Amino acid sequence: MTEPLNKKQKRAHYRQAQKENNLSELPKKKFYRQRAHANVFSDHNLVYPKTPDHMDWSTYFPAFVADIDPTATPQPAETDRENAVHLPPKKLTKDVEVVDIGCGFGGLLVALAPALPGTLLLGMEIRSSVTEYVQHRISALRAQNPDTNLYQNIGCLRANSMKFLPNFFRKGQLTKAFICFPDPHFKHRKHKARIVSTTLNSEYAYVLRPGGIVYTITDVEDLHHWMVRHLDAHPSFERISNEEQDADPCVEIMKTETEESKKVERNKGQKFVALFRRLEDP
Protein backbone atom coordinates (compact mmCIF):
# COMPACT_ATOMS: atom_id res chain seq x y z
CA MET A 1 0.00 0.00 0.00
CA THR A 2 1.39 3.38 -1.04
CA GLU A 3 1.92 5.82 1.79
CA PRO A 4 0.22 9.21 1.42
CA LEU A 5 2.44 12.09 0.40
CA ASN A 6 3.54 14.52 3.09
CA LYS A 7 3.25 18.28 2.58
CA LYS A 8 6.75 18.68 1.19
CA GLN A 9 6.22 15.86 -1.32
CA LYS A 10 2.84 17.28 -2.35
CA ARG A 11 4.42 20.68 -3.02
CA ALA A 12 7.23 19.13 -5.05
CA HIS A 13 4.81 16.94 -7.03
CA TYR A 14 2.48 19.84 -7.80
CA ARG A 15 5.27 22.19 -8.88
CA GLN A 16 6.86 19.56 -11.11
CA ALA A 17 3.50 18.98 -12.81
CA GLN A 18 3.10 22.73 -13.39
CA LYS A 19 6.55 22.86 -14.94
CA GLU A 20 6.26 19.80 -17.17
CA ASN A 21 2.68 20.13 -18.36
CA ASN A 22 2.74 23.86 -19.13
CA LEU A 23 -0.70 24.16 -17.56
CA SER A 24 -2.90 27.16 -18.26
CA GLU A 25 -4.37 26.95 -14.76
CA LEU A 26 -2.85 29.57 -12.47
CA PRO A 27 -0.56 28.06 -9.82
CA LYS A 28 -1.71 27.89 -6.21
CA LYS A 29 0.36 29.83 -3.70
CA LYS A 30 0.02 27.21 -0.99
CA PHE A 31 2.38 24.94 -2.93
CA TYR A 32 5.07 27.65 -3.14
CA ARG A 33 5.13 29.06 0.37
CA GLN A 34 8.49 30.14 1.72
CA ARG A 35 9.57 32.23 4.70
CA ALA A 36 9.25 35.94 4.09
CA HIS A 37 12.89 36.80 4.77
CA ALA A 38 16.08 35.65 3.09
CA ASN A 39 19.66 36.41 4.08
CA VAL A 40 20.88 38.71 1.31
CA PHE A 41 24.49 38.22 2.40
CA SER A 42 24.41 34.44 1.88
CA ASP A 43 25.75 32.85 -1.29
CA HIS A 44 22.48 31.07 -2.24
CA ASN A 45 24.27 29.30 -5.15
CA LEU A 46 22.86 31.82 -7.59
CA VAL A 47 23.50 31.75 -11.33
CA TYR A 48 24.34 35.12 -12.83
CA PRO A 49 25.96 36.45 -16.03
CA LYS A 50 29.55 37.66 -16.10
CA THR A 51 28.37 40.87 -17.77
CA PRO A 52 25.07 42.07 -19.25
CA ASP A 53 26.32 41.05 -22.70
CA HIS A 54 26.61 37.46 -21.49
CA MET A 55 22.98 37.29 -20.31
CA ASP A 56 20.66 35.08 -22.34
CA TRP A 57 17.15 36.52 -21.97
CA SER A 58 15.54 34.21 -24.54
CA THR A 59 13.95 31.82 -22.02
CA TYR A 60 12.33 34.72 -20.16
CA PHE A 61 11.07 36.61 -23.22
CA PRO A 62 10.78 34.03 -26.04
CA ALA A 63 8.39 36.20 -28.07
CA PHE A 64 11.08 38.87 -28.40
CA VAL A 65 14.00 36.72 -29.56
CA ALA A 66 15.75 38.28 -32.56
CA ASP A 67 16.80 36.30 -35.61
CA ILE A 68 19.95 34.33 -34.81
CA ASP A 69 23.10 35.44 -36.56
CA PRO A 70 24.87 32.26 -37.79
CA THR A 71 28.22 34.09 -37.82
CA ALA A 72 28.01 35.03 -34.14
CA THR A 73 31.00 33.99 -32.03
CA PRO A 74 30.08 31.69 -29.12
CA GLN A 75 30.78 33.07 -25.65
CA PRO A 76 29.98 31.98 -22.11
CA ALA A 77 26.35 32.83 -21.32
CA GLU A 78 26.19 32.49 -17.53
CA THR A 79 28.45 31.29 -14.76
CA ASP A 80 27.93 30.21 -11.16
CA ARG A 81 31.61 29.93 -10.16
CA GLU A 82 31.50 26.14 -10.58
CA ASN A 83 29.98 25.55 -14.00
CA ALA A 84 30.21 27.60 -17.17
CA VAL A 85 27.69 27.21 -19.98
CA HIS A 86 29.44 27.79 -23.30
CA LEU A 87 26.55 28.88 -25.47
CA PRO A 88 26.08 32.09 -27.43
CA PRO A 89 23.41 34.19 -25.69
CA LYS A 90 20.40 34.83 -27.89
CA LYS A 91 19.63 38.48 -28.46
CA LEU A 92 16.25 40.16 -28.04
CA THR A 93 14.64 42.72 -30.30
CA LYS A 94 14.55 45.11 -27.33
CA ASP A 95 16.15 45.44 -23.92
CA VAL A 96 14.62 44.99 -20.49
CA GLU A 97 13.79 48.50 -19.28
CA VAL A 98 11.78 48.02 -16.09
CA VAL A 99 12.75 46.01 -13.01
CA ASP A 100 10.75 45.08 -9.92
CA ILE A 101 13.32 44.47 -7.19
CA GLY A 102 12.03 41.84 -4.79
CA CYS A 103 8.94 41.15 -6.91
CA GLY A 104 7.32 38.73 -4.47
CA PHE A 105 4.44 36.79 -6.03
CA GLY A 106 4.42 38.94 -9.16
CA GLY A 107 1.31 41.07 -8.66
CA LEU A 108 2.97 44.26 -9.89
CA LEU A 109 4.47 42.56 -12.94
CA VAL A 110 1.14 41.09 -13.99
CA ALA A 111 -0.64 44.44 -13.54
CA LEU A 112 2.02 46.43 -15.39
CA ALA A 113 2.20 44.02 -18.36
CA PRO A 114 -0.89 45.41 -20.16
CA ALA A 115 -0.18 48.95 -18.94
CA LEU A 116 3.29 48.94 -20.56
CA PRO A 117 2.73 46.63 -23.54
CA GLY A 118 5.75 47.75 -25.54
CA THR A 119 8.20 47.44 -22.64
CA LEU A 120 10.04 44.41 -21.23
CA LEU A 121 9.65 44.10 -17.45
CA LEU A 122 11.67 41.85 -15.17
CA GLY A 123 10.96 40.71 -11.63
CA MET A 124 13.96 39.82 -9.46
CA GLU A 125 13.27 37.65 -6.42
CA ILE A 126 15.77 35.97 -4.11
CA ARG A 127 13.46 33.24 -2.75
CA SER A 128 13.55 30.15 -4.98
CA SER A 129 9.99 28.89 -4.37
CA VAL A 130 8.48 32.34 -4.87
CA THR A 131 10.47 32.83 -8.08
CA GLU A 132 9.17 29.49 -9.35
CA TYR A 133 5.61 30.53 -8.55
CA VAL A 134 5.93 33.75 -10.57
CA GLN A 135 7.46 31.89 -13.50
CA HIS A 136 4.61 29.36 -13.49
CA ARG A 137 2.09 32.20 -13.13
CA ILE A 138 3.50 33.96 -16.20
CA SER A 139 3.49 30.70 -18.21
CA ALA A 140 -0.16 30.08 -17.29
CA LEU A 141 -1.21 33.62 -18.22
CA ARG A 142 0.53 33.29 -21.58
CA ALA A 143 -1.20 29.95 -22.18
CA GLN A 144 -4.56 31.56 -21.36
CA ASN A 145 -3.95 34.27 -23.98
CA PRO A 146 -2.49 32.37 -26.96
CA ASP A 147 -3.82 34.74 -29.62
CA THR A 148 -2.41 37.90 -28.08
CA ASN A 149 0.94 39.19 -26.88
CA LEU A 150 -0.39 39.62 -23.37
CA TYR A 151 2.17 38.79 -20.67
CA GLN A 152 4.90 38.04 -23.20
CA ASN A 153 6.65 41.20 -22.00
CA ILE A 154 7.18 40.08 -18.38
CA GLY A 155 9.67 37.65 -16.90
CA CYS A 156 11.05 36.68 -13.51
CA LEU A 157 14.38 35.30 -12.40
CA ARG A 158 15.99 34.36 -9.12
CA ALA A 159 18.66 36.86 -8.21
CA ASN A 160 20.18 38.85 -5.38
CA SER A 161 19.89 42.40 -6.69
CA MET A 162 21.93 43.71 -3.77
CA LYS A 163 24.95 41.86 -5.15
CA PHE A 164 24.51 41.38 -8.88
CA LEU A 165 22.35 44.15 -10.39
CA PRO A 166 25.15 45.47 -12.70
CA ASN A 167 25.77 41.91 -13.94
CA PHE A 168 22.33 41.95 -15.58
CA PHE A 169 21.94 45.55 -16.78
CA ARG A 170 24.19 47.92 -18.68
CA LYS A 171 24.80 51.49 -17.63
CA GLY A 172 21.68 53.54 -18.31
CA GLN A 173 19.61 50.58 -19.52
CA LEU A 174 16.58 50.94 -17.23
CA THR A 175 13.78 53.51 -17.25
CA LYS A 176 12.00 52.37 -14.06
CA ALA A 177 12.97 50.51 -10.90
CA PHE A 178 10.28 49.50 -8.39
CA ILE A 179 11.05 48.86 -4.71
CA CYS A 180 7.74 47.78 -3.21
CA PHE A 181 7.26 46.93 0.46
CA PRO A 182 10.87 45.86 1.08
CA ASP A 183 11.94 44.10 4.25
CA PRO A 184 12.16 46.88 6.89
CA HIS A 185 14.92 45.17 8.91
CA PHE A 186 13.82 46.92 12.09
CA LYS A 187 16.87 46.13 14.22
CA HIS A 188 19.67 48.68 13.92
CA ARG A 189 22.29 46.01 13.27
CA LYS A 190 20.18 44.81 10.32
CA HIS A 191 19.96 48.21 8.62
CA LYS A 192 22.91 47.29 6.41
CA ALA A 193 20.58 44.78 4.71
CA ARG A 194 18.02 47.40 3.68
CA ILE A 195 17.51 47.57 -0.07
CA VAL A 196 17.96 51.36 -0.13
CA SER A 197 21.35 52.56 1.08
CA THR A 198 24.17 54.88 0.06
CA THR A 199 26.02 52.12 -1.77
CA LEU A 200 23.00 50.53 -3.45
CA ASN A 201 21.67 53.91 -4.57
CA SER A 202 24.83 54.31 -6.63
CA GLU A 203 24.05 51.01 -8.34
CA TYR A 204 20.51 52.17 -9.09
CA ALA A 205 21.98 55.36 -10.52
CA TYR A 206 24.31 53.26 -12.68
CA VAL A 207 21.61 51.08 -14.29
CA LEU A 208 19.00 53.86 -14.65
CA ARG A 209 19.21 56.26 -17.57
CA PRO A 210 18.82 60.01 -16.95
CA GLY A 211 15.12 60.69 -16.47
CA GLY A 212 14.54 57.17 -15.15
CA ILE A 213 12.52 56.77 -11.96
CA VAL A 214 12.91 54.85 -8.71
CA TYR A 215 9.49 54.02 -7.26
CA THR A 216 9.33 53.26 -3.52
CA ILE A 217 6.39 52.24 -1.37
CA THR A 218 6.15 50.84 2.16
CA ASP A 219 3.71 50.62 5.04
CA VAL A 220 6.50 51.29 7.56
CA GLU A 221 6.85 55.03 8.13
CA ASP A 222 10.35 54.77 9.59
CA LEU A 223 11.56 52.87 6.52
CA HIS A 224 9.88 55.44 4.26
CA HIS A 225 11.83 58.24 5.93
CA TRP A 226 15.02 56.14 5.66
CA MET A 227 14.56 55.62 1.90
CA VAL A 228 13.68 59.27 1.31
CA ARG A 229 16.65 60.46 3.32
CA HIS A 230 19.15 58.22 1.54
CA LEU A 231 17.84 58.87 -1.98
CA ASP A 232 17.58 62.61 -1.30
CA ALA A 233 21.20 62.64 -0.19
CA HIS A 234 22.44 60.97 -3.38
CA PRO A 235 23.66 63.46 -6.02
CA SER A 236 22.16 61.44 -8.89
CA PHE A 237 18.56 61.63 -7.68
CA GLU A 238 15.92 64.27 -7.02
CA ARG A 239 12.52 63.68 -5.48
CA ILE A 240 9.51 63.97 -7.77
CA SER A 241 6.75 66.37 -6.71
CA ASN A 242 3.48 65.07 -5.29
CA GLU A 243 1.60 66.46 -8.30
CA GLU A 244 3.74 64.55 -10.79
CA GLN A 245 3.68 61.49 -8.57
CA ASP A 246 -0.12 61.44 -8.42
CA ALA A 247 -0.31 61.80 -12.22
CA ASP A 248 1.87 58.74 -12.84
CA PRO A 249 -0.43 55.75 -13.63
CA CYS A 250 2.23 53.32 -12.39
CA VAL A 251 1.86 54.74 -8.88
CA GLU A 252 -1.79 53.73 -8.60
CA ILE A 253 -0.95 50.25 -9.89
CA MET A 254 1.88 49.98 -7.37
CA LYS A 255 -0.45 51.08 -4.55
CA THR A 256 -3.22 48.61 -5.36
CA GLU A 257 -1.98 45.55 -7.27
CA THR A 258 0.89 44.04 -5.29
CA GLU A 259 0.08 41.30 -2.80
CA GLU A 260 1.54 43.37 0.03
CA SER A 261 -0.47 46.46 -0.91
CA LYS A 262 -3.67 44.41 -0.82
CA LYS A 263 -2.70 43.05 2.58
CA VAL A 264 -2.11 46.57 3.89
CA GLU A 265 -5.48 47.61 2.46
CA ARG A 266 -7.24 44.74 4.23
CA ASN A 267 -5.58 45.71 7.50
CA LYS A 268 -6.47 49.38 6.93
CA GLY A 269 -2.81 50.39 7.11
CA GLN A 270 -1.02 53.37 5.59
CA LYS A 271 1.06 53.39 2.42
CA PHE A 272 3.99 55.75 2.06
CA VAL A 273 5.12 56.52 -1.49
CA ALA A 274 8.13 58.41 -2.83
CA LEU A 275 9.49 58.69 -6.37
CA PHE A 276 12.96 59.83 -7.39
CA ARG A 277 14.20 60.87 -10.82
CA ARG A 278 17.66 59.99 -12.10
CA LEU A 279 19.49 63.24 -12.93
CA GLU A 280 21.87 63.87 -15.80
CA ASP A 281 25.50 63.22 -14.96
CA PRO A 282 27.47 66.46 -14.42
C-alpha positions as CSV (number, residue, x, y, z in Angstrom):
1,M,0.0,0.0,0.0
2,T,1.4,3.4,-1.0
3,E,1.9,5.8,1.8
4,P,0.2,9.2,1.4
5,L,2.4,12.1,0.4
6,N,3.5,14.5,3.1
7,K,3.2,18.3,2.6
8,K,6.7,18.7,1.2
9,Q,6.2,15.9,-1.3
10,K,2.8,17.3,-2.3
11,R,4.4,20.7,-3.0
12,A,7.2,19.1,-5.1
13,H,4.8,16.9,-7.0
14,Y,2.5,19.8,-7.8
15,R,5.3,22.2,-8.9
16,Q,6.9,19.6,-11.1
17,A,3.5,19.0,-12.8
18,Q,3.1,22.7,-13.4
19,K,6.6,22.9,-14.9
20,E,6.3,19.8,-17.2
21,N,2.7,20.1,-18.4
22,N,2.7,23.9,-19.1
23,L,-0.7,24.2,-17.6
24,S,-2.9,27.2,-18.3
25,E,-4.4,26.9,-14.8
26,L,-2.8,29.6,-12.5
27,P,-0.6,28.1,-9.8
28,K,-1.7,27.9,-6.2
29,K,0.4,29.8,-3.7
30,K,0.0,27.2,-1.0
31,F,2.4,24.9,-2.9
32,Y,5.1,27.7,-3.1
33,R,5.1,29.1,0.4
34,Q,8.5,30.1,1.7
35,R,9.6,32.2,4.7
36,A,9.2,35.9,4.1
37,H,12.9,36.8,4.8
38,A,16.1,35.6,3.1
39,N,19.7,36.4,4.1
40,V,20.9,38.7,1.3
41,F,24.5,38.2,2.4
42,S,24.4,34.4,1.9
43,D,25.7,32.9,-1.3
44,H,22.5,31.1,-2.2
45,N,24.3,29.3,-5.1
46,L,22.9,31.8,-7.6
47,V,23.5,31.8,-11.3
48,Y,24.3,35.1,-12.8
49,P,26.0,36.4,-16.0
50,K,29.6,37.7,-16.1
51,T,28.4,40.9,-17.8
52,P,25.1,42.1,-19.2
53,D,26.3,41.1,-22.7
54,H,26.6,37.5,-21.5
55,M,23.0,37.3,-20.3
56,D,20.7,35.1,-22.3
57,W,17.1,36.5,-22.0
58,S,15.5,34.2,-24.5
59,T,14.0,31.8,-22.0
60,Y,12.3,34.7,-20.2
61,F,11.1,36.6,-23.2
62,P,10.8,34.0,-26.0
63,A,8.4,36.2,-28.1
64,F,11.1,38.9,-28.4
65,V,14.0,36.7,-29.6
66,A,15.8,38.3,-32.6
67,D,16.8,36.3,-35.6
68,I,19.9,34.3,-34.8
69,D,23.1,35.4,-36.6
70,P,24.9,32.3,-37.8
71,T,28.2,34.1,-37.8
72,A,28.0,35.0,-34.1
73,T,31.0,34.0,-32.0
74,P,30.1,31.7,-29.1
75,Q,30.8,33.1,-25.7
76,P,30.0,32.0,-22.1
77,A,26.4,32.8,-21.3
78,E,26.2,32.5,-17.5
79,T,28.5,31.3,-14.8
80,D,27.9,30.2,-11.2
81,R,31.6,29.9,-10.2
82,E,31.5,26.1,-10.6
83,N,30.0,25.6,-14.0
84,A,30.2,27.6,-17.2
85,V,27.7,27.2,-20.0
86,H,29.4,27.8,-23.3
87,L,26.6,28.9,-25.5
88,P,26.1,32.1,-27.4
89,P,23.4,34.2,-25.7
90,K,20.4,34.8,-27.9
91,K,19.6,38.5,-28.5
92,L,16.3,40.2,-28.0
93,T,14.6,42.7,-30.3
94,K,14.5,45.1,-27.3
95,D,16.2,45.4,-23.9
96,V,14.6,45.0,-20.5
97,E,13.8,48.5,-19.3
98,V,11.8,48.0,-16.1
99,V,12.8,46.0,-13.0
100,D,10.8,45.1,-9.9
101,I,13.3,44.5,-7.2
102,G,12.0,41.8,-4.8
103,C,8.9,41.2,-6.9
104,G,7.3,38.7,-4.5
105,F,4.4,36.8,-6.0
106,G,4.4,38.9,-9.2
107,G,1.3,41.1,-8.7
108,L,3.0,44.3,-9.9
109,L,4.5,42.6,-12.9
110,V,1.1,41.1,-14.0
111,A,-0.6,44.4,-13.5
112,L,2.0,46.4,-15.4
113,A,2.2,44.0,-18.4
114,P,-0.9,45.4,-20.2
115,A,-0.2,49.0,-18.9
116,L,3.3,48.9,-20.6
117,P,2.7,46.6,-23.5
118,G,5.8,47.8,-25.5
119,T,8.2,47.4,-22.6
120,L,10.0,44.4,-21.2
121,L,9.6,44.1,-17.4
122,L,11.7,41.8,-15.2
123,G,11.0,40.7,-11.6
124,M,14.0,39.8,-9.5
125,E,13.3,37.7,-6.4
126,I,15.8,36.0,-4.1
127,R,13.5,33.2,-2.8
128,S,13.5,30.1,-5.0
129,S,10.0,28.9,-4.4
130,V,8.5,32.3,-4.9
131,T,10.5,32.8,-8.1
132,E,9.2,29.5,-9.3
133,Y,5.6,30.5,-8.6
134,V,5.9,33.8,-10.6
135,Q,7.5,31.9,-13.5
136,H,4.6,29.4,-13.5
137,R,2.1,32.2,-13.1
138,I,3.5,34.0,-16.2
139,S,3.5,30.7,-18.2
140,A,-0.2,30.1,-17.3
141,L,-1.2,33.6,-18.2
142,R,0.5,33.3,-21.6
143,A,-1.2,30.0,-22.2
144,Q,-4.6,31.6,-21.4
145,N,-3.9,34.3,-24.0
146,P,-2.5,32.4,-27.0
147,D,-3.8,34.7,-29.6
148,T,-2.4,37.9,-28.1
149,N,0.9,39.2,-26.9
150,L,-0.4,39.6,-23.4
151,Y,2.2,38.8,-20.7
152,Q,4.9,38.0,-23.2
153,N,6.7,41.2,-22.0
154,I,7.2,40.1,-18.4
155,G,9.7,37.6,-16.9
156,C,11.1,36.7,-13.5
157,L,14.4,35.3,-12.4
158,R,16.0,34.4,-9.1
159,A,18.7,36.9,-8.2
160,N,20.2,38.8,-5.4
161,S,19.9,42.4,-6.7
162,M,21.9,43.7,-3.8
163,K,25.0,41.9,-5.1
164,F,24.5,41.4,-8.9
165,L,22.4,44.1,-10.4
166,P,25.1,45.5,-12.7
167,N,25.8,41.9,-13.9
168,F,22.3,42.0,-15.6
169,F,21.9,45.5,-16.8
170,R,24.2,47.9,-18.7
171,K,24.8,51.5,-17.6
172,G,21.7,53.5,-18.3
173,Q,19.6,50.6,-19.5
174,L,16.6,50.9,-17.2
175,T,13.8,53.5,-17.2
176,K,12.0,52.4,-14.1
177,A,13.0,50.5,-10.9
178,F,10.3,49.5,-8.4
179,I,11.0,48.9,-4.7
180,C,7.7,47.8,-3.2
181,F,7.3,46.9,0.5
182,P,10.9,45.9,1.1
183,D,11.9,44.1,4.3
184,P,12.2,46.9,6.9
185,H,14.9,45.2,8.9
186,F,13.8,46.9,12.1
187,K,16.9,46.1,14.2
188,H,19.7,48.7,13.9
189,R,22.3,46.0,13.3
190,K,20.2,44.8,10.3
191,H,20.0,48.2,8.6
192,K,22.9,47.3,6.4
193,A,20.6,44.8,4.7
194,R,18.0,47.4,3.7
195,I,17.5,47.6,-0.1
196,V,18.0,51.4,-0.1
197,S,21.4,52.6,1.1
198,T,24.2,54.9,0.1
199,T,26.0,52.1,-1.8
200,L,23.0,50.5,-3.5
201,N,21.7,53.9,-4.6
202,S,24.8,54.3,-6.6
203,E,24.1,51.0,-8.3
204,Y,20.5,52.2,-9.1
205,A,22.0,55.4,-10.5
206,Y,24.3,53.3,-12.7
207,V,21.6,51.1,-14.3
208,L,19.0,53.9,-14.6
209,R,19.2,56.3,-17.6
210,P,18.8,60.0,-16.9
211,G,15.1,60.7,-16.5
212,G,14.5,57.2,-15.1
213,I,12.5,56.8,-12.0
214,V,12.9,54.8,-8.7
215,Y,9.5,54.0,-7.3
216,T,9.3,53.3,-3.5
217,I,6.4,52.2,-1.4
218,T,6.2,50.8,2.2
219,D,3.7,50.6,5.0
220,V,6.5,51.3,7.6
221,E,6.8,55.0,8.1
222,D,10.3,54.8,9.6
223,L,11.6,52.9,6.5
224,H,9.9,55.4,4.3
225,H,11.8,58.2,5.9
226,W,15.0,56.1,5.7
227,M,14.6,55.6,1.9
228,V,13.7,59.3,1.3
229,R,16.6,60.5,3.3
230,H,19.1,58.2,1.5
231,L,17.8,58.9,-2.0
232,D,17.6,62.6,-1.3
233,A,21.2,62.6,-0.2
234,H,22.4,61.0,-3.4
235,P,23.7,63.5,-6.0
236,S,22.2,61.4,-8.9
237,F,18.6,61.6,-7.7
238,E,15.9,64.3,-7.0
239,R,12.5,63.7,-5.5
240,I,9.5,64.0,-7.8
241,S,6.7,66.4,-6.7
242,N,3.5,65.1,-5.3
243,E,1.6,66.5,-8.3
244,E,3.7,64.6,-10.8
245,Q,3.7,61.5,-8.6
246,D,-0.1,61.4,-8.4
247,A,-0.3,61.8,-12.2
248,D,1.9,58.7,-12.8
249,P,-0.4,55.8,-13.6
250,C,2.2,53.3,-12.4
251,V,1.9,54.7,-8.9
252,E,-1.8,53.7,-8.6
253,I,-0.9,50.2,-9.9
254,M,1.9,50.0,-7.4
255,K,-0.5,51.1,-4.5
256,T,-3.2,48.6,-5.4
257,E,-2.0,45.5,-7.3
258,T,0.9,44.0,-5.3
259,E,0.1,41.3,-2.8
260,E,1.5,43.4,0.0
261,S,-0.5,46.5,-0.9
262,K,-3.7,44.4,-0.8
263,K,-2.7,43.0,2.6
264,V,-2.1,46.6,3.9
265,E,-5.5,47.6,2.5
266,R,-7.2,44.7,4.2
267,N,-5.6,45.7,7.5
268,K,-6.5,49.4,6.9
269,G,-2.8,50.4,7.1
270,Q,-1.0,53.4,5.6
271,K,1.1,53.4,2.4
272,F,4.0,55.8,2.1
273,V,5.1,56.5,-1.5
274,A,8.1,58.4,-2.8
275,L,9.5,58.7,-6.4
276,F,13.0,59.8,-7.4
277,R,14.2,60.9,-10.8
278,R,17.7,60.0,-12.1
279,L,19.5,63.2,-12.9
280,E,21.9,63.9,-15.8
281,D,25.5,63.2,-15.0
282,P,27.5,66.5,-14.4
